[in-house]
Amino acid sequence: MPRESLDRLLKELQDDLLVLGSMVEKAIARSMEALKGRNLDLAKQVVADDQKINEERFNIEEKCIHLMIREQPLASDLRIIVAVLNIIVELERIGDHAAGIAKIALMIGDEPPLKPLIDLPRMADKTRDMLRRSLHAFCDRDAEAARQISAEDDEIDALYDQVFRELLTFMAEDPRTITRATRLIWVGHNLERSADRVTNICERVVYVVEGKMVEIGGSKY
């Protein structure tokens, strides 16, 4: 096919990826808003909207398969398509983590707050920032930016450790807080795993630019 047509289709694929990323970023923000504000209606909406994220992921996947089968992409084009296929999986799973936070908000309901939420919202804001920048690094083919974003995952890990230790202290001092503290630990874990998945996206950026898969950032578990 003409190179111009393939470039246009790849650009459309990239635009679709940004749309999906925006949906996921919004899900993280709204899930945290629901948790902080005890907004159960918003939490229910985040859970329901997760299906839209899944559907968008499948739509992009179908376009990728179409491009590979019908358009005879070059090796460099295939790297982009394969990267997109991997990135949309990471985005869909980050969306699952956001829905998980919303479900925890529903579980907490109108229980009295255990503590003011400070570090968890910071984790959410940082994760959203890393996610948005990682997708722009992909669009810009900026491997150096991807490496920098991945390194920032250490900040998320440090915040999670802080949250975990603080909540363990609550549980040790008053066993009646165990259920509420455990739920907040689950929230932190969802955010920590989301940031790990952003690092996976960054690795795909490096793959597209440099043509090789390398592990960047800290260790994953």
N, C-alpha and C positions, 0 to 999 in steps of 0.2 A: 504494500500500500504506500501511497505518497508519504514522505517523511512528515510533511505538515499535518496530515490527518492523524498520524500516530502521536505526534507531539500534542495535538489538541486533545486527544482522548486521554493521554497521560495527565495533562493539565486538569481535565475534568475529574479524573480519579483523585488527584491531589486536592482539589476543591472539596470533593465529597469527604475526604479524610478530615479536612479542617472542620467541616460541618459536624461530623461525628465527634471530633474532639471537643467542639463547643458544647455539644449535648452532654458529654460526660463531665466536662468542667462545671456546667450548670448543675448537674446532679450532685456533685460533691458539695457545692455551695448551698444548695437547697436542703440537702440532708443535714448539714451542720446547722443551718438556720432553724430547721424543724426541731433539732435536738436542743438548741439553746433556748428557743422560744416556746418549747412544749407545744408546738403547733402540730397536732396530730393529723389534721386535714392535709397539711403540706407533706408530712411524712408519707401518708397514703398515696399522694400524688407522685412522689418520687419513686415509690415502689411500682406504681402502675406504669409510669413513664419508662421504666427499665425495658419494657417490651419494645418501645420505639427505638431504643438504642440497639437492641438485638436485631430488629428488622433492618435498620440502617447498615449494620455490620454485614448482614447477609446480602443486601443489595450491592454493597461495594465488592463483596467476595464474588458475586456473579459477574460483575463487570471485569474483575481481574481475570477470571477464567475465560471470559469471552475474548479479552485482549490476547491472552496466551494462545488460544486455539485459532482465532480468526485472523489476527493481524501480523503474525510472524515478527515479533519484536526481536531486536538485537540483544546481545548479551547484557549490555548496559541497561537496556530497557527492562529486561527480565529481572535484573537486580532490583529495580524500582518496584516492579509489580510484586515480586516475592516479599520485599520489605513491607509494602502496603498490606499484603495478606497477613503478615505477622503483626503489624502494628494494630490492625483492626481487632485482632484477638485480644491484645493487651488493653485496648480501649474498652472493649466490651466487658472485660473482667474488672477493670476499674469501675465501670458502671455498676457491676454486681456489688463491689465493695461499698459504693455510695448507697445502693439500695439496702445493703446490710446495715449501714448506719441508720437509715430511715426506719428499718424494722426494729432496731434497738430503741429508737426514740418512741416507737409505738409500745414496746415492752415497758419502758420506763413510765409512759403515760403521765399522770399528774403526781407522781411520787415527789416528795420534797427533795430538792437538789442536795446532793452529797457535798458538793463544793462548787464554787464559781468555776465556770469553764473558761480557762485561759490558754493553756498549752494545746488542747485539742483543736480549738479554732485556729491557732497559729500553725499547727500541722496541716490543717485543711487548706489554709491560704497558701502555704509554701508548696504543697503538693499541686494545687491548681496552677500556680505560677510556673513550676517546673514542667507540668504537662503542656501548658500553652507554648512555652519556649521550646520544648523538645519538638513539637510539631512544626514550628516555624524554622527550627534548625533543619528539619527534614526538607521542607520546601526550599530553603536556601542552600541545601547541600553543604551545611556548615558542620564538619566533623569536630572542629575545635570547640564550638559552642556546645555540641552534644556531650563532649567529654567534661566540660565545665559543669553542665547541668547535672550530669551523673554524679560528679564529686559532691554536689550539694545534698545528695541523699544522706550524707553523714549528719546533716542538721536535723533531718527528720528522725533518724535513729536516736540522736541525742535527746530530742524532745520526747520520743516514745519511752526511752529509758527513764526519763524524769517523771513522766506520767505514771509509769508502772511502779516505780519506787514509792511515789507519794501515795498511790492507792493501796499498795501493800501495807503502808503505815496505818492508813485508816482501818483496814481490815484487822490488823494486829491489835490496834488499840480498842476497837469496838466490833466484835463479831457480827453485830446486827447490821453493819454496813457492807457485809461481804457481797450480797447480791447486787446492790447498787454499784459498788466499786468494780465488780467483775464486768458488769455491762459497759462501764466506761473504758475498761481495759480492752474490751472487744472493739470499741470504737477506735481506740488508738491503733490496734492491730490492723484494722481495715485501712486506716490511713497509711500506716507504715508499709503495708503490702502494695498499696496503690503507688507509692513513691518508688518502690522496687520495680514495679512494672513500667514506670516512666524511664528508669534506667535501661530496661530492656528495649524500649523505643529508641533511646539514644544509641544503643549498640547497633540497631538497624540503620540509623543515620550513618554511622561510621562504615557499615557494610556497603551502603550505596555509594559512598564517596570513595572508599579505598579498596572495595572489592574483596574484603576478607572479614570474617566474623572474629571479633575479639571481645573478651570480657572486659568491661571498663567499670570504674567505680568500686565500691566495697564488695565484700562477700555477700552472697544471697543465701537464704535458707527458706 
